[in-house]
Amino acid sequence: MGKVCRECAAPLAGRSDKQFCSDACRTAYHNRKYREQWHDTARINSILRANRRILALLCETGVREISLADDRLKGFDFRYCTAVKRYPLRRTAYRCYEFGYLIAGGRICRITRYTDGAI
Ligand SMILES: [Zn+2]
């Protein structure tokens, strides 16, 4: 079975390391890959910014602990954070940019804004 173009799957002839049938296919392939990669990055950044906005609002209003079921967490995506730090006794601390929090007992606890840049 011969090699095919990575973009259009046309059979390839010529050099054994050839990956594309034409410059147009090479450009289309790399443009699509770049778009896909950037799309994921933009989507994840958007989720992280939304999480940060929610944590900032909670902090500004003095909320340091909140039930995971609370409506004020609507839109918070727990799958995304900017750092994770594990402590003894199976505790895990999360960071979303400058905001830190723990998740325990069905609640987000110790919501804190750090200004020192430390994790
Ligand atoms: Zn092609």
Boltz pocket constraint, residues with backbone or C-beta under 6 A from the ligand:
constraints:
  - pocket:
      binder: B
      contacts: [[A, 5], [A, 6], [A, 7], [A, 8], [A, 9], [A, 10], [A, 20], [A, 21], [A, 22], [A, 25]]
      max_distance: 6.0
